Amino acid sequence: MTELAVTVLGHDRPGIVADVTGVLSTLGANLTDSTMTRLRGHFAMTLICAGELSVGQVEEALRPLTADGRLLVGVREVGADEDSPSAGVPHLVSVHGADRLGIVAAVTRALAEAGGNITDLSTRLVGPLYVLVAEVELPKDSTEAVAARLAEVSEELGVEVTLRRTEADLL
């Protein structure tokens, strides 16, 4: 069983997800993880799929989707997830404030310095308002110290930063 990462970037249009996943399904590829978003009219997607297939086979099957030059597709082999303990306790970080240079860099640096691992992050600019939402795993017993450091970052940037513990996903 081979695991492949498939990335798709380009101008957004209806049907991209259906087209890509349809090709993968036809090849017998099982979709195991995915993330998809639209950013200012541009589409971005990363899929992890597994099956008895090769990088070349998937690239060839997806080639017709790139024929008009509006989509770029990449395929590469990835290894299976290594069994490792969770890096920490799940938290949610949110930032709201006037847009300014360096918000993402400052907030993520503070989290990294505390040993935090960002597992998901998204940002949006809505008029003059900048919004960042990140899921992060923090080392056990570090929440207070991280909250204090994020309060400093909040003050330096003139934005509101909140940190709250979340429950782990339950399946």
Secondary structure, DSSP 8 states (H G I E B T S, - for coil): -EEEEEEEEEE--TTHHHHHHHHHHHTT-EEEEEEEEEETTEEEEEEEEEES--HHHHHHHHGGGGTTSSEEEEEEEE---------SEEEEEEEEEE--TTHHHHHHHHHHHTT-EEEEEEEEEETTEEEEEEEEEE-TT-HHHHHHHHHHHHHHHT-EEEEEE------
